[in-house]
């Protein structure tokens, strides 16, 4: 078609539209990059010269950073002229360096972590809280949000002091910030019935037990029974002529011109120093009037001391904050531990927000009040990342002097700076705040893993800031502490400083040192190679760890440069098929633009915006919405009716990315449509994008106009947060207001999320029938019929199940083929089941799940072929590896009873599992490999794999049984 893209870009003035640095177009097609001097001169006078290529990946936007480059004129691919930012260049790509712990032997590290936790639980002396924080650090490189949250929760449960409880409860809340409804509650608001107890701000500061979790949150405890207090008068109004219990006053403190009456024995009982002063060998022991004018306390404050000495209470109603502060200073000066503890608690209870924390933090630091400083710190942490923009708070949290003050008050720890630096790096990797917090983290690090983490992260930040000499020093320090992965950072820093051969030698030595090198080692070495050697290293990296995206992106860009755009798209599509990475989607959209496939380019851009609405494309200079607007004239425009038809077609074709793009387009027209936001969240969950899904679900709730709909969306948020009963209650509330499909569906889903007997399953079916009797579209009704079929299968009502699946298929719910295949198989019609799954495979051509499921119904060779295809499409799925390993060993027919086993080939089976475990330490894979080792009599390897598996799930029954059996077996004699 005639391309008006050039005219569009010129007319819209991209320079002004992007509000960023100049965007430069490519040379015209056919023009030589080193063309005539006249052409060059003309170009230089018509526009400024492009800037030099950026040195690093954009850390803030996460988008690809490629230099502007004209196409090769040696027969290579000549793109359409004037693409917004030229074409991506393979040699300008650079993989991100993980700013986390990355052990070479991940399984060994997990096993060692499990042993440390077990030893700490048995009283071995290690701190359980620190042991679980180490697990959190190890889980970071695995990227499993569920494991990360579990480790944080365990660390919070075993935090034995208010400071770490405050830090970890704030961290848990920070990680769950996407769940917030609108308007969000105040940071220190009392918890509600659905607030996780571990996140309660009062429980963090005022927990009544030293370890574990108080079973009753302070916010939910019943008020104490009313008691009749002893007669007590306001000490602020007492004077010499109006004293309480004058017959007992035998001591007067002179403060200025006032005298404060006290009882000597009561004052002496406050502390040993006061007892010595009043009853020891000092002159004051023989006086009934003692001058306290120079002891920093007012007469009113001393009356409060006298009142406390008699009654043992610090009453907030009688003593305002300034008087309690004086009591605190007095308690510190004379070592009155009971008085200090009570004042500390009273002042801490007064911290109800950031303003209170601002006014009280100096008092807490000056008097080293542990609880008060913890309460103030909690207020600041609950406002992150906003708190770090406040100069006073930032000075306290980031500076060496601030850390020393916090340390004196017992509120500086590795856990605190681990959390703060995590937040700072999320916000801006290059900021001075991030550097200072990591320096404090390093100062607090004591254990080897803590040193490794702090030093490695400092290296990563300095590398991102372009301070390569400092980065190299930090990486070298991390390597000296035992973190091998920091060698990759050291090599990067050397390369940036111009020492390419030194970088190559370093990574080459790493690859040569290990008998089983990791995929990242080959990837890192490839950065310093060229030509076939580079491609060979990238291929090795992909074979060892197919989840790394850089090799796919490099090969795709190299194919584009070789005038093979279709192959380039196919290459980058491999990784998009199992990993929804925004940078890979951006790269594919870029390729589509070069091929003038504007519809497909816009589809990928819309998918990017769904995953990250703030994402900046093309060197971080253009927002996706701007690109969509530029391409408006090149793509077909749909009204809402067209969009619904497109969504229906893509849903039926099992095209989740296409469905996501259509929903995003519909939301661009109707941003307040809560039902579309809800549907978007369902699609994101299907694509395993949990965080983005929760964001969409929250938007659905906040933009809903009707109470019954808000209740449903709140119910789903509660359900996804683990509050099943509360979700069920929300569904029932919604149904009472108005019967609706989504309310019945939520209720059925919540009730069905457990092992049900036949009667309960049929009651859930009835709820789904009620749902389908309400108004809805066929997309949701098809899902309901599909779920009904699954419930009927569980009840062994196969004919009813087949009928439900048939109805779902009639309204194009394509995934019902899988359920119907299951029915055929249970009716002993294996070929019919295979044929049914073949229909799904033909529709969902790139679905690893469909191939994996079809393998259950095919003959052995076909099953192996299907599972190999599933692995190619999605190497992260573990079932194919387990099947292939079990198929090699006759010892394990219980694993896959339908498999015809080969003769014993334990080593081949272990190699199959080890290949997957190397890049995906999975519970089932580890358990199965441990079972193989156990059958071979390799006790050490069995215990190691069991320990690693139990680190991932300490409650896994089969692994616990195998671990116990292997542990009790005597070691073989050497």
VEXPAKE-694592 format. One line per field, with one value per residue (C-alpha): x, y, z. Coordinates in pm, whole numbers, plus 50000, padded with zeros to 5 digits. Layout:
BEGIN
u: X_...
v: Y_...
w: Z_...
//
This chain:
BEGIN
u: 50000_50106_50298_50214_50404_50685_50440_50257_50573_50692_50358_50325_50670_50801_51060_50792_50553_50797_50923_51260_51585_51577_51460_51651_51533_51720_51870_51653_51630_51917_52134_52480_52579_52911_52755_52872_53006_52736_52465_52638_52668_52305_52203_52416_52260_51903_51915_52152_52384_52255_52393_52640_52489_52378_52611_52357_52009_51751_51699_51409_51177_51303_51290_51548_51832_51969_52185_52053_52203_52145_52091_52373_52402_52569_52252_52112_51762_51651_51365_51094_51254_51207_51110_51082_51414_51583_51629_51755_52120_52233_52575_52422_52214_52327_52162_52070_52288_52081_52118_52062_52235_52291_52474_52651_52504_52151_52038_52328_52252_51884_51977_52224_51959_51713_51971_52037_51666_51631_51931_51793_51458_51635_51820_52145_52205_52135_51872_51561_51462_51799_51780_51448_51580_51861_51597_51428_51758_51805_51450_51502_51686_51406_51148_50867_50652_50484_50816_50939_50627_50642_51001_50913_50616_50834_51095_50821_50680_51021_51126_51186_51202_50975_51227_51240_50868_50812_51045_50909_50541_50598_50777_50490_50249_50466_50469_50089_50031_49866_49578_49476_49121_49032_49080_49363_49357_49598_49940_49901_49527_49415_49386_49052_48918_49084_49419_49686_49783_50150_50097_49917_50109_50005_50094_50440_50516_50310_50308_50268_50496_50865_50857_50596_50271_50032_49714_49503_49595_49608_49353_49106_49151_48846_48888_49003_48726_48668_48843_48814_49141_49279_49202_49439_49471_49619_49979_49990_49767_49944_50148_50317_49997_49789_49981_49858_49888_50087_50144_50376_50582_50928_51132_51115_51293_51372_51342_51392_51162_50926_50932_50792_50683_50772_50794_51159_51102_50893_51152_51433_51247_51258_51622_51940_52117_51828_51825_52198_52151_51875_51987_52359_52662_52584_52500_52151_52065_52056_51861_51489_51529_51739_51817_51729_51737_52022_51897_51697_51347_51070_50865_50568_50779_50905_50546_50481_50781_50640_50297_50450_50660_50342_50106_50334_50128_50197_49852_49841_49536_49727_50069_50090_50371_50613_50584_50626_50936_51073_50992_51180_51487_51472_51444_51749_51955_51880_51847_51479_51410_51043_50969_51162_50976_50637_50720_50862_50540_50315_50502_50509_50131_50099_50252_49947_50098_50397_50337_50345_50658_50826_50757_50865_51155_51415_51305_51328_51675_51803_51680_51758_51395_51373_50995_50931_51192_51048_50699_50830_51033_50720_50535_50814_50836_50461_50487_50759_50871_50731_50925_51260_51176_51154_51497_51472_51364_51616_51893_51801_51769_52052_52337_52607_52515_52151_52243_52453_52163_51926_52180_52207_51826_51836_51672_51945_51966_52047_51676_51596_51850_51772_51412_51505_51761_51511_51259_51522_51648_51292_51242_51575_51879_52114_52010_52237_51976_52017_52396_52381_52130_52344_52647_52448_52344_52709_52790_52520_52616_52770_52700_52873_52554_52476_52819_52788_52448_52542_52870_52721_52431_52671_52859_52539_52436_52777_52774_52434_52565_52863_53115_53298_53614_53410_53182_53481_53608_53271_53235_53586_53500_53185_53390_53635_53336_53251_52990_53098_52824_52991_53266_53017_52990_53364_53401_53135_53317_53648_53487_53330_53674_53809_53965_53770_54032_54067_53690_53695_53980_53795_53472_53659_53829_53491_53349_53659_53662_53328_53252_52890_52890_52567_52388_52471_52843_52818_52590_52840_53135_52943_52948_53321_53317_53227_53093_53043_53208_52952_52658_52794_52812_52459_52333_52501_52344_51997_52044_52149_51897_51624_51456_51724_51590_51913_52020_51682_51692_52047_51977_51658_51839_52119_51862_51703_52041_52071_51748_51550_51279_51035_51294_51377_51013_50995_51305_51181_50833_50987_51050_50723_50543_50632_50750_50555_50859_50789_51129_51074_50728_50879_51144_50883_50670_50978_51025_50661_50700_50996_50781_50489_50280_50119_49822_50053_50286_49997_49880_50215_50226_49883_50000_50300_50074_49858_50157_50315_50110_50419_50649_50855_50955_51235_51529_51289_51173_50824_50521_50324_50008_50198_50306_49950_49832_50098_49985_49615_49599_49776_49549_49182_48972_48706_48403_48302_48087_48381_48603_48363_48363_48742_48767_48530_48736_49069_48933_48804_49140_49316_49506_49563_49794_49552_49265_49467_49531_49162_49061_49324_49180_48830_48951_49112_48759_48588_48852_48588_48441_48490_48373_48644_48905_48787_48815_49163_49262_49142_49354_49659_49616_49604_49933_50084_50112_49991_50098_49941_49628_49584_49629_49354_49126_49179_49100_48783_48669_48759_48589_48271_47952_47734_47766_47689_47974_48217_48138_48222_48556_48639_48556_48802_49072_49006_49007_49338_49478_49388_49065_48827_48551_48546_48530_48232_48059_48113_47956_47651_47615_47624_47361_47130_47157_47119_47153_47436_47655_47979_47842_47722_48045_48254_48049_48079_48455_48511_48305_48465_48818_48848_48807_48433_48210_47951_47674_47887_48009_47650_47558_47843_47707_47371_47537_47695_47354_47220_47509_47425_47062_47178_47276_47632_47826_47916_48281_48191_47908_48146_48378_48089_47985_48347_48368_48042_48183_48489_48267_48057_48375_48476_48136_48181_47878_48044_47737_47639_48001_48008_47687_47834_48152_47948_47749_48074_48218_47900_47957_48325_48483_48770_48940_48646_48812_49047_48762_48579_48898_48915_48559_48644_48947_48748_48499_48793_48792_49158_49168_48865_49041_49352_49144_48965_49295_49420_49136_49264_49624_49518_49344_49599_49900_50161_50006_50251_49965_49766_50058_50133_49773_49748_50053_49843_49625_49878_50096_50441_50631_50360_50351_50728_50700_50421_50618_50928_50717_50574_50927_51031_50727_50758_51076_50947_50677_50806_50575_50763_51097_50944_50776_51091_51294_51041_51019_51390_51363_51149_51184_50929_50606_50411_50513_50343_50145_50058_50425_50589_50927_51267_51531_51705_51878_51909_52191_51999_51693_51896_52056_51708_51597_51926_51899_51570_51672_51973_51746_51427_51476_51127_50981_50856_51175_51390_51173_51187_51563_51603_51402_51632_51940_51782_51725_52094_52206_52348_52252_52430_52267_51928_51951_52071_51780_51529_51661_51644_51288_51187_51338_51082_50798_50866_50528_50564_50465_50635_50966_50945_50891_51183_51405_51322_51390_51720_51831_51776_51972_52334_52599_52768_53111_53393
v: 50000_50360_50452_50791_50716_50960_51243_51165_51177_51500_51671_51570_51703_51415_51638_51834_51545_51326_51610_51438_51438_51461_51151_51088_50914_50672_50774_50727_50383_50318_50599_50491_50530_50664_50832_51138_51434_51648_51427_51428_51804_51842_51614_51799_52132_52001_51844_51808_51509_51217_51172_50890_50552_50519_50310_50118_49979_50225_50124_50353_50270_49919_49975_49873_50113_50087_50339_50508_50327_50341_50013_49837_49899_49569_49394_49384_49461_49807_49915_50163_50506_50727_50477_50679_50560_50364_49990_49789_49692_49352_49463_49743_49499_49425_49185_49315_49214_49065_49274_48975_48668_48410_48099_47878_47574_47689_47350_47335_47688_47606_47289_47475_47738_47468_47316_47655_47709_47359_47412_47747_47587_47322_47588_47585_47954_48101_48372_48234_48575_48616_48260_48333_48664_48465_48245_48560_48671_48331_48330_48670_48521_48265_48542_48352_48609_48336_48209_48562_48648_48321_48390_48743_48613_48352_48616_48838_48550_48486_48849_48870_49247_49541_49690_49394_49331_49691_49655_49323_49407_49728_49527_49280_49570_49737_49421_49405_49770_49676_49528_49868_49980_50342_50540_50354_50347_50565_50400_50330_50262_49975_49651_49512_49159_49110_49269_49001_48993_49002_49343_49506_49818_49787_49420_49502_49752_49619_49239_49079_48784_48791_48534_48406_48587_48710_48507_48813_49134_49442_49605_49324_49265_49345_49654_49583_49573_49908_49944_50202_50394_50532_50896_51092_51459_51656_51709_52028_52196_52071_52312_52320_52398_52131_51805_51450_51233_51491_51253_51039_51320_51316_51452_51772_51844_52210_52318_52690_52859_52559_52259_51923_51690_51322_51002_50904_50529_50551_50763_50536_50230_50367_50263_50154_50491_50679_50430_50486_50862_50868_50587_50551_50741_51062_51386_51380_51075_51300_51587_51626_51896_51831_52085_51947_52284_52176_51826_51920_51862_52112_52123_51988_51703_51621_51609_51353_51151_51167_51054_50765_50660_50625_50465_50307_50450_50694_50829_51005_51203_51354_51372_51538_51441_51710_51587_51223_51333_51483_51159_50970_51194_51156_50778_50771_50988_50783_50440_50396_50102_50061_50430_50442_50139_50286_50628_50466_50268_50570_50790_50509_50476_50847_50792_50775_50914_51074_51413_51256_51065_51386_51557_51264_51103_51348_51274_50903_50927_51160_50932_50606_50498_50172_50146_50511_50514_50189_50343_50654_50442_50240_50557_50644_50292_50272_50581_50443_50538_50886_50908_50900_51229_51408_51559_51509_51146_51075_51227_51000_50684_50735_50914_50745_50976_50875_50507_50564_50739_50459_50204_50365_50343_49977_50044_49991_49648_49465_49396_49769_49863_49551_49677_50041_49962_49727_50011_50263_50036_49982_50358_50469_50248_50541_50779_50900_50778_50424_50443_50573_50310_50033_50171_50151_49799_49704_49857_49645_49324_49061_48718_48610_48615_48964_49092_48926_49085_49436_49444_49297_49543_49833_49711_49690_50044_50190_50011_50165_50509_50474_50477_50175_50187_50193_49922_49697_49746_49657_49350_49235_49272_49062_48795_48795_48722_48419_48548_48398_48572_48907_48802_48883_49235_49264_49165_49419_49695_49605_49605_49947_50076_49958_49628_49391_49116_49120_49081_48790_48618_48654_48499_48234_48126_48107_47883_47661_47631_47454_47107_47208_47580_47773_47940_48289_48215_48152_48453_48679_48542_48602_48976_48980_48753_48813_48615_48241_48220_48465_48279_47948_48084_48223_47886_47714_47970_47898_47523_47551_47819_47880_48141_48408_48660_48820_48534_48538_48915_48915_48641_48818_49147_48966_48798_49135_49273_48979_49078_48799_48984_48692_48470_48755_48776_48398_48403_48668_48509_48195_48369_48567_48234_48151_48480_48803_49032_49393_49442_49138_49261_49601_49441_49240_49550_49724_49441_49459_49831_49761_49514_49759_49508_49790_49596_49343_49618_49798_49470_49422_49785_49749_49436_49632_49910_49654_49508_49846_50162_50380_50193_50412_50269_50347_50442_50543_50840_50756_50637_50356_50568_50818_50546_50414_50765_50800_50473_50556_50614_50286_50049_49971_50157_49957_50074_49892_49641_49553_49519_49272_49061_49073_48977_48684_48560_48590_48428_48137_48109_48091_48408_48559_48842_48937_48931_49148_49403_49422_49478_49753_49922_49901_50052_50337_50420_50350_50385_50366_50033_49813_49492_49533_49591_49271_49078_49223_49087_48739_48745_48863_48581_48333_48479_48444_48822_48829_49182_49343_49133_49264_49619_49572_49412_49704_49949_49751_49786_50155_50254_50053_50259_49995_49856_49498_49507_49659_49377_49117_49277_49316_48950_48853_49069_48900_48558_48620_48747_48422_48534_48272_48307_48686_48656_48424_48676_48951_48731_48666_49037_49114_48850_48998_49334_49195_48853_48860_48620_48739_48719_48361_48270_48410_48221_47898_47949_48018_47717_47491_47573_47270_46895_46853_46549_46476_46665_46977_46962_46946_47248_47437_47322_47468_47801_47800_47727_48029_48229_48125_48223_48582_48824_48780_48727_48391_48427_48406_48158_47925_47941_47854_47552_47440_47456_47268_46993_46963_46928_46660_46469_46484_46334_46061_46195_46170_46211_46534_46651_46579_46778_47081_47065_47037_47350_47536_47431_47538_47891_47866_47814_47629_47515_47281_47039_46948_46859_46661_46467_46376_46243_46027_45889_45802_45623_45416_45588_45681_45748_45977_46166_46204_46327_46578_46722_46733_46976_47203_47171_47280_47588_47680_47608_47737_47615_47407_47314_47160_46944_46843_46738_46550_46346_46171_46011_45925_45622_45630_45776_46033_46123_46179_46394_46604_46655_46756_47011_47134_47184_47377_47604_47647_47515_47618_47348_47068_46778_46685_46660_46440_46219_46171_46098_45844_45682_45602_45408_45105_45170_45451_45330_45505_45845_45804_45477_45509_45514_45201_45211_45144_44938_45101_45419_45619_45837_45942_46012_46222_46412_46489_46630_46810_46999_47152_47201_47404_47690_47605_47454_47305_47112_46818_46795_46796_46535_46304_46339_46269_45951_45845_45913_45717_45416_45433_45445_45797_45916_46253_46358_46234_46444_46751_46738_46671_46968_47195_47079_47137_47485_47554_47382_47264_47085_46860_46521_46290_46474_46475_46099_46040_46274_46100_45757_45865_46050_45744_45520_45468_45619_45367_45255_45401
w: 50000_49966_50274_50425_50743_50650_50591_50915_51124_50963_51012_51375_51469_51675_51837_52017_52061_52249_52467_52469_52282_51903_51714_51394_51082_50865_50536_50234_50086_49852_49987_50083_50445_50327_50027_49838_50024_49873_50018_50351_50351_50259_50539_50791_50703_50710_51052_51347_51375_51581_51932_52009_52093_52455_52666_52872_52877_53002_53364_53428_53143_53087_52713_52458_52396_52045_51861_51552_51257_50887_50703_50532_50159_50085_49982_50335_50448_50342_50567_50494_50535_50834_51098_51418_51559_51287_51319_51616_51587_51714_51838_52045_52251_52602_52847_53187_53479_53762_54076_54305_54441_54168_54293_54042_54218_54287_54416_54661_54782_54837_55023_55246_55320_55423_55656_55818_55876_56024_56251_56370_56448_56654_56853_56662_56733_56390_56362_56192_56063_55889_55757_55586_55453_55291_55127_54999_54845_54681_54544_54378_54082_54034_53992_54170_54353_54558_54696_54766_54964_55156_55260_55371_55570_55740_55825_55972_56178_56332_56379_56754_56803_56712_56470_56235_56273_56161_55863_55740_55789_55590_55320_55297_55264_55001_54787_54810_54723_54390_54591_54731_54679_54618_54836_55007_55390_55588_55623_55996_55997_56222_56033_55921_55905_55566_55648_55688_56054_55962_55800_56094_56204_56570_56587_56450_56729_57019_56971_57312_57239_57165_56889_56650_56583_56847_56781_56855_56677_56906_56674_56739_57111_57324_57539_57895_58158_58323_58654_58927_58925_59247_59312_59095_59045_58761_58858_58653_58910_59223_59432_59768_59959_59778_59793_59748_60057_60251_60540_60319_60164_60312_60021_59819_59493_59434_59072_59028_59274_59306_59534_59430_59711_59675_59874_59918_59910_59591_59411_59527_59395_59039_58982_59151_59093_59261_59547_59595_59579_59839_60071_60002_60116_59928_60107_59946_60158_60466_60309_60270_60007_59696_59424_59076_58897_58671_58588_58279_58413_58488_58804_58611_58480_58830_58958_58684_58810_59162_59042_58844_59145_59352_59097_58836_58549_58268_58186_57849_57955_58246_58085_57741_57501_57623_57983_57876_57686_58007_58189_57920_57957_58336_58303_58076_58308_58619_58451_58538_58306_58398_58354_58026_57892_57979_57833_57520_57470_57534_57287_57031_57060_56975_56628_56404_56084_55919_56084_56431_56334_56218_56551_56771_56585_56723_57080_57015_56864_57136_57412_57225_57261_57074_57048_56966_56689_56554_56543_56364_56126_56049_55950_55706_55563_55506_55286_55057_54796_54869_55197_55017_54843_55179_55256_55634_55609_55335_55548_55838_55629_55382_55559_55770_56057_56031_56040_56353_56525_56430_56548_56892_56917_56811_56476_56218_56060_55741_55699_55702_55435_55232_55207_55147_54877_54709_54685_54572_54293_54173_54152_54002_53970_53913_54190_54467_54715_54583_54616_54973_55083_54935_55117_55442_55346_55308_55647_55812_55630_55857_55707_55383_55175_55301_55199_54858_54796_54906_54715_54399_54400_54448_54143_53939_54036_53959_53623_53545_53646_53411_53697_53562_53774_54095_53957_53891_54246_54399_54178_54267_54636_54584_54406_54699_54925_54710_54463_54130_53929_54010_53769_53493_53632_53663_53297_53195_53382_53220_52878_52938_53034_52699_52808_52582_52574_52952_52978_52733_52921_53249_53123_52927_53249_53422_53149_53159_53538_53574_53444_53397_53307_53349_53060_53185_53156_52782_52741_52915_52716_52393_52461_52392_52086_51723_51432_51455_51795_51936_51782_51911_52265_52238_52115_52410_52643_52503_52530_52894_52990_52732_52954_52895_52642_52519_52285_52110_52070_51936_51684_51577_51515_51332_51107_51035_50933_50692_50517_50686_50873_50882_51054_51290_51396_51436_51657_51898_51895_52047_52375_52368_52344_52705_52855_52824_52827_52730_52567_52343_52247_52166_51948_51756_51710_51570_51320_51217_51154_50926_50730_50720_50918_51108_51244_51410_51533_51700_51855_52027_52137_52294_52475_52608_52736_52914_53094_53171_53100_53156_52915_52682_52343_52099_52319_52595_52385_52271_52461_52301_52276_52063_51824_51800_51719_51448_51291_51307_50934_50859_51053_51033_51286_51474_51665_51984_51796_51571_51877_52038_51723_51707_52073_52017_51721_51903_52218_52013_51837_52177_52084_52427_52313_52038_52289_52526_52249_52157_52519_52550_52241_52385_52713_52520_52403_52736_53012_53283_53168_53475_53306_53041_53313_53478_53152_53107_53448_53349_53035_53229_53479_53192_53065_53415_53466_53826_53916_53607_53662_54016_53892_53632_53890_54126_53844_53774_54132_54160_53834_53890_53913_54078_54429_54322_54070_54320_54560_54296_54210_54579_54617_54345_54506_54839_54676_54502_54834_55009_55181_55041_55302_55275_54895_54931_55156_54896_54627_54844_54922_54550_54473_54737_54564_54211_54054_53802_53610_53772_54128_54084_53904_54190_54447_54249_54205_54574_54682_54422_54531_54756_54742_54709_54747_54482_54655_54699_54339_54212_54425_54255_53917_54017_54093_53747_53596_53784_53640_53285_53339_53390_53115_52990_52669_52521_52617_52986_52938_52757_53057_53289_53080_53068_53448_53480_53260_53487_53794_53626_53539_53908_53992_53728_53537_53199_52976_53151_53124_52750_52706_52884_52682_52364_52451_52524_52189_52009_52136_52036_52375_52211_52529_52591_52346_52629_52866_52601_52527_52894_52879_52577_52756_53069_52846_52718_52378_52363_51988_52012_52294_52080_51784_52007_52128_51768_51693_51969_51848_51498_51635_51904_51683_51927_52251_52454_52684_52399_52283_52641_52703_52372_52469_52734_52468_52195_52140_52284_51989_51922_52292_52292_51980_52134_52454_52260_52074_52404_52538_52228_52262_52638_52802_53147_53157_53380_53286_52965_53149_53420_53161_52958_53271_53398_53055_53078_53403_53482_53855_53846_53684_53960_53824_53486_53483_53113_53008_52864_53032_52882_53056_53352_53241_53560_53439_53128_53339_53582_53292_53154_53488_53555_53226_53340_53704_53590_53484_53675_54023_54045_54336_54129_53925_54238_54408_54109_54073_54445_54397_54114_54327_54611_54383_54287_54651_54621_54969_54958_54631_54754_55069_54875_54627_54905_55104_54799_54729_55093_55075_54800_54989_55346_55360_55055_55193_54940_54972_55353_55349_55112_55314_55639_55488_55336_55651_55868_55633_55740_55518_55286_55392_55186
//
